[in-house]
Amino acid sequence: MIKRIIAPHVKKAAKGFPLVGILGPRQSGKTTLARAIFPGYQYVNLELPGSRRFAGEDPEKFLQKYPKYTIIDEVQRVPELFSYLQVKTDEDKIPGQYILTGSQHFLLLNRVTQSLAGRIALFNLYPLSFEEISQTHKNLTLDQLIYQGGYPKLYAQNLDINLWYNSYVQTYLERDISQLNQIADLPLFEKFLRLAAGRTGQLLNLSALAGSLGISHNTVKAWINLLVVSGLVKLLQPYYANLNKRLIKTPKLYFTDTGLACWLIGINAVNQLETHPLYGALFETFIVSEIFKHLVNHQIHSRPYFFRDRRGLEADLLVENGTKLTLAEIKSSQTIPASPFGRLLKIKATLAKPAALNLVYGGGENQTRTHGRIISWKKTAAVL
């Protein structure tokens, strides 16, 4: 098993909270992580019809059978259980009493807000980061990492990547999406999913997606939200601390896993990546997802944004940490450009706070220059 960086934080939380929730997209490794951290706990999976009926029809009896130190998997399948967990944990006052996992973020979070606020520590688990993958797979190239993505099973077993992603998407459509929203036309939703993947790393244009699919703006907005709450997509918000400036206020769309994005846009072999017109966007998606993963895995509370004004002046990443700002440009080229910080220096001059400048690129060399740092993709976290 590849060690998950977030594990010590989850384990620590169980010493202070009666409930710990591990959320994330399907197949990101939530169950494996929970059972590895808490090996002595009982385990019950609410995906199983018998367990689901038991928990739903007689939750009090269910919690009598599993009174403490239990991992409850796919807990969102029985949402009525949350109020009983609230009463049970309030009465017992046992740290780490239940570990809850769930694939569907908003069903779980909605009930948490109502019933379990202050009683549960929540953690998001993304697919594997490069930092985690490199523990056991040290010789993978950048293109192999982008193409394969970070889902743990693709590293634990010798699986056909295309067949695995095909199965993953069909399971997501038929089970997760059907539970999250009653979408009548799943083939149309799958087309939407593929179109969205083709726009990873770009400003989110709801009208363009709606026009391509022949559906309403509001429907596309709702479907994007489904991708966000199920953990497949992150929206990177623009930075506009000074509201007097004419800045873009539309978020950028990023898939949390480049392997899934590659499969959805029809890349079915790693050698197709280098010359693909979306290679730059996929590289940017890889870097931005690594930033998200690093922040979550290490429980760092810096806030990532992007910067873009209406003149087109753009920084791919702006990370805010208190009074400190970090600007980064992302370039897939393996060659360092002649003026690596030209655009970032112009942006820096418009900001009210001091900012460090970085170029993250597809090469392997790290350099410190007069105006900032050149950072290899292998050291993406150095941006933070």
C-alpha positions in Angstrom: 0.0 0.0 0.0 1.2 3.5 -0.9 1.3 5.5 2.3 -1.1 8.4 2.3 0.4 11.7 3.6 -2.9 12.8 5.2 -3.0 9.7 7.4 -1.3 11.2 10.6 -3.7 14.1 10.5 -6.7 11.7 10.3 -5.3 9.6 13.2 -4.7 12.7 15.3 -8.3 13.9 14.8 -9.7 10.6 16.1 -8.1 11.4 19.4 -10.2 14.6 19.8 -13.4 14.0 17.9 -16.0 11.3 18.3 -16.5 11.2 14.5 -14.0 11.4 11.6 -15.2 11.7 8.0 -13.1 10.8 5.0 -14.6 12.2 1.8 -13.5 12.0 -1.8 -14.2 10.8 -5.3 -15.0 7.2 -5.9 -11.9 4.9 -5.8 -9.6 7.6 -4.3 -8.7 5.1 -1.5 -10.9 6.2 1.4 -11.8 2.7 2.6 -8.2 1.5 2.3 -6.9 4.5 4.3 -9.5 4.1 7.0 -8.8 0.4 7.5 -5.1 0.9 7.5 -5.2 3.7 10.1 -7.7 1.9 12.3 -7.0 -1.8 11.9 -8.7 -2.8 15.1 -12.1 -1.3 14.2 -15.1 -3.2 13.1 -16.1 -2.5 9.5 -19.6 -2.2 7.9 -20.3 -1.2 4.3 -23.6 0.4 3.6 -23.3 -0.3 -0.1 -24.3 -3.9 0.8 -28.1 -4.1 0.6 -28.5 -6.0 3.9 -26.4 -3.6 5.9 -28.1 -0.7 4.2 -31.6 -2.0 5.1 -30.5 -2.7 8.7 -29.1 0.8 9.2 -32.1 2.5 7.5 -34.9 0.5 9.0 -33.6 0.2 12.6 -30.8 2.7 13.2 -30.9 2.3 17.0 -30.4 -1.5 16.7 -27.7 -1.0 14.1 -25.7 1.3 16.5 -26.2 -1.2 19.3 -24.5 -3.8 17.1 -21.8 -1.4 16.2 -21.5 0.6 19.5 -18.0 2.0 19.1 -14.8 1.8 17.1 -16.5 1.1 13.8 -15.7 2.2 10.2 -19.0 2.9 8.4 -18.3 2.9 4.7 -20.5 4.8 2.2 -22.4 6.4 5.0 -24.3 8.7 2.7 -26.4 5.7 1.5 -28.3 6.0 4.8 -28.6 9.7 5.5 -31.2 9.2 8.3 -28.4 7.5 10.3 -26.7 10.9 11.0 -29.1 12.1 13.6 -28.8 8.8 15.5 -25.0 9.1 15.4 -25.4 12.6 16.9 -27.3 11.3 19.8 -25.1 8.2 20.3 -21.8 10.1 20.3 -23.2 12.9 22.5 -24.2 10.2 25.1 -21.0 8.1 24.9 -18.4 10.8 24.6 -15.8 8.4 23.1 -13.0 9.9 20.9 -12.7 8.2 17.6 -16.0 6.3 18.1 -16.9 6.1 14.4 -15.0 6.6 11.2 -17.3 7.6 8.3 -16.4 7.5 4.6 -18.4 8.8 1.7 -18.1 9.4 -2.0 -20.8 11.9 -2.5 -19.8 15.1 -0.8 -22.9 17.1 -0.6 -25.2 14.5 0.8 -22.8 13.8 3.6 -21.9 17.5 4.2 -25.5 18.6 4.1 -26.4 16.2 6.9 -23.2 17.0 8.8 -24.1 20.7 8.8 -27.5 19.8 10.3 -26.6 17.1 12.8 -22.9 16.7 13.4 -21.3 20.2 13.4 -18.6 20.4 16.1 -18.6 16.6 16.5 -16.9 15.5 13.3 -13.5 16.2 11.8 -13.7 16.1 8.0 -10.9 15.3 5.5 -10.9 15.2 1.7 -8.9 12.4 0.1 -7.8 13.1 -3.5 -6.3 10.5 -5.8 -2.6 9.9 -5.2 -0.2 12.9 -5.5 3.2 12.7 -7.2 4.7 12.9 -3.7 2.8 9.7 -2.7 3.3 7.9 -6.1 7.0 8.4 -6.0 7.4 6.4 -2.8 7.0 3.2 -4.9 7.1 4.3 -8.5 10.2 6.4 -8.9 10.9 6.1 -12.6 7.6 7.3 -14.1 7.9 10.1 -16.6 5.8 13.3 -16.4 3.8 12.1 -19.4 3.2 8.7 -17.8 1.9 10.4 -14.6 -0.4 12.7 -16.5 -1.8 9.9 -18.6 -2.2 7.3 -15.8 -3.5 9.7 -13.2 -3.5 9.1 -9.5 -6.2 6.5 -8.7 -4.6 4.0 -6.3 -5.8 0.8 -8.0 -3.8 1.7 -11.2 -0.6 1.5 -9.1 -1.6 -1.4 -6.9 -2.6 -3.7 -9.7 -1.5 -4.3 -13.3 -4.7 -3.1 -14.9 -5.5 -2.0 -18.4 -5.8 1.8 -18.0 -8.4 2.3 -20.7 -10.7 -0.5 -19.5 -10.4 0.7 -15.9 -11.4 4.3 -16.7 -14.3 3.1 -18.9 -15.6 1.0 -16.0 -15.0 4.0 -13.6 -17.0 6.4 -15.7 -19.9 3.9 -16.2 -20.0 3.2 -12.5 -20.0 7.0 -11.8 -22.8 7.6 -14.2 -25.0 4.7 -13.2 -24.5 4.8 -9.4 -23.2 8.1 -8.1 -24.9 10.4 -10.6 -28.2 8.5 -10.4 -28.1 8.9 -6.6 -27.1 12.5 -6.7 -29.6 13.7 -9.3 -32.3 12.1 -11.3 -30.8 12.8 -14.8 -33.1 11.3 -17.5 -30.5 11.4 -20.2 -27.3 9.8 -19.0 -25.7 9.6 -22.5 -26.1 13.4 -22.7 -24.5 13.8 -19.3 -21.6 11.6 -20.4 -21.2 13.9 -23.4 -21.2 16.9 -21.1 -18.5 15.1 -19.0 -16.3 14.7 -22.0 -16.8 18.3 -23.1 -16.0 19.5 -19.6 -12.7 17.5 -19.7 -11.8 19.2 -22.9 -12.1 22.5 -21.1 -9.9 21.6 -18.1 -7.5 24.5 -17.3 -9.8 27.0 -18.9 -12.2 29.7 -17.7 -15.6 28.1 -17.0 -17.9 29.1 -19.8 -21.4 27.8 -18.9 -23.0 29.4 -22.0 -20.6 27.7 -24.4 -21.2 24.3 -22.8 -24.9 24.8 -22.8 -24.8 25.8 -26.5 -22.7 22.7 -27.4 -25.2 20.4 -25.7 -28.4 22.1 -26.5 -29.4 22.5 -22.9 -30.0 25.4 -20.6 -27.4 27.5 -18.8 -28.9 26.5 -15.4 -28.8 22.8 -16.3 -25.1 23.1 -17.1 -24.5 25.0 -13.9 -26.2 22.2 -11.9 -24.2 19.5 -13.7 -20.9 21.3 -13.0 -22.0 21.4 -9.4 -22.5 17.6 -9.5 -18.9 17.2 -10.7 -17.6 19.4 -8.0 -19.6 17.7 -5.1 -18.6 14.3 -6.3 -14.9 15.3 -6.3 -14.1 15.0 -10.0 -13.7 18.7 -10.6 -12.3 21.7 -8.7 -13.1 25.3 -9.5 -10.2 27.7 -8.9 -11.6 31.1 -8.0 -10.1 34.4 -9.3 -8.3 36.7 -6.9 -9.8 40.1 -6.7 -9.0 41.6 -3.3 -9.2 45.1 -4.7 -12.7 45.2 -6.0 -12.1 48.6 -7.8 -9.9 46.9 -10.4 -11.4 45.4 -13.5 -10.7 41.8 -12.9 -12.1 38.5 -14.3 -14.6 37.0 -11.8 -15.2 33.7 -13.6 -13.6 30.6 -12.0 -11.3 28.2 -13.9 -12.3 24.5 -14.3 -9.8 21.8 -13.3 -10.3 18.0 -13.2 -8.8 16.6 -10.0 -7.2 13.7 -12.0 -5.5 14.1 -15.3 -5.8 10.4 -16.1 -9.5 10.6 -16.1 -9.4 13.8 -18.1 -7.1 12.1 -20.7 -9.5 9.2 -21.1 -12.5 11.5 -21.4 -10.9 13.5 -24.2 -9.9 10.4 -26.1 -6.2 10.0 -25.3 -5.7 6.2 -25.0 -1.9 5.9 -25.1 0.8 7.9 -23.4 2.6 8.6 -26.7 -0.4 10.6 -27.9 0.1 13.2 -25.2 3.2 15.1 -26.4 1.6 16.3 -29.6 -2.0 16.7 -28.3 -3.4 20.2 -28.6 -4.5 20.1 -25.0 -1.1 19.0 -23.6 -0.5 22.5 -22.1 -3.9 22.4 -20.4 -3.3 18.9 -19.0 0.1 19.9 -17.7 -1.5 22.9 -16.0 -4.2 20.7 -14.6 -1.6 18.3 -13.2 0.3 21.1 -11.5 -2.8 22.8 -10.0 -4.2 19.5 -8.8 -0.8 18.8 -7.1 -1.1 22.1 -5.3 -4.6 21.2 -4.1 -3.4 17.8 -3.0 -0.4 19.2 -1.1 -2.5 21.7 0.7 -5.1 19.1 1.8 -2.6 16.3 2.5 -0.5 18.4 4.7 -3.4 20.4 6.2 -2.0 23.7 5.1 -4.6 26.5 5.1 -3.2 28.7 2.4 -5.7 29.7 -0.3 -5.1 29.1 -4.0 -6.5 31.4 -6.7 -5.6 32.6 -10.2 -5.2 36.2 -11.3 -6.5 37.6 -14.5 -7.5 41.1 -15.5 -9.6 42.2 -18.5 -6.5 43.1 -20.4 -5.5 39.4 -20.4 -2.7 39.8 -17.8 -2.7 36.5 -16.0 -1.0 34.4 -13.4 -1.9 30.7 -13.4 -1.7 30.5 -9.6 -1.8 33.0 -6.8 -1.5 31.5 -3.3 -2.4 33.7 -0.3 -1.1 32.9 3.1 -1.8 35.8 5.5 0.1 38.8 4.3 2.2 36.7 1.9 1.3 36.2 -1.8 3.0 33.8 -4.2 2.5 34.1 -7.9 3.2 31.3 -10.3 3.2 30.8 -14.1 2.9 27.3 -15.4 4.6 26.3 -18.6 4.7 22.7 -20.0 7.9 23.4 -22.0 11.0 21.6 -20.8 13.0 24.7 -21.7 13.1 27.8 -19.5 11.8 30.8 -21.4 14.1 33.9 -22.0 12.0 36.2 -19.8 10.5 33.9 -17.2 9.0 36.5 -15.0 8.0 39.3 -17.4 4.3 38.9 -17.0 4.5 38.2 -13.3 6.5 41.3 -12.6 3.7 43.4 -14.2 1.1 41.7 -12.0 3.2 42.1 -8.9 3.3 45.9 -9.5 -0.5 46.0 -9.3 -0.8 44.1 -6.0 -1.2 45.7 -2.6 0.9 43.0 -0.9 4.4 41.8 -1.6 4.6 38.7 -3.8 7.1 36.0 -4.5 7.4 34.9 -8.2 7.7 31.4 -9.5 7.8 29.7 -12.9 6.8 26.0 -12.8 7.8 24.2 -15.9 8.2 20.7 -17.5 11.9 20.5 -17.1 14.0 19.0 -14.3 16.2 21.9 -13.2 15.6 24.2 -10.3 17.1 27.7 -10.3 17.0 30.8 -8.1 17.0 34.0 -10.2 17.0 37.7 -9.3 13.3 38.1 -9.6 12.1 34.7 -8.5 12.5 30.9 -8.7 12.4 28.4 -11.6 10.7 25.2 -10.2 10.7 21.8 -11.8 7.3 20.0 -12.0 8.8 17.5 -9.6 9.0 20.1 -6.9 5.6 21.8 -7.4 5.0 22.1 -3.7 8.0 24.5 -3.5 5.5 27.1 -4.8 3.9 27.1 -1.4 
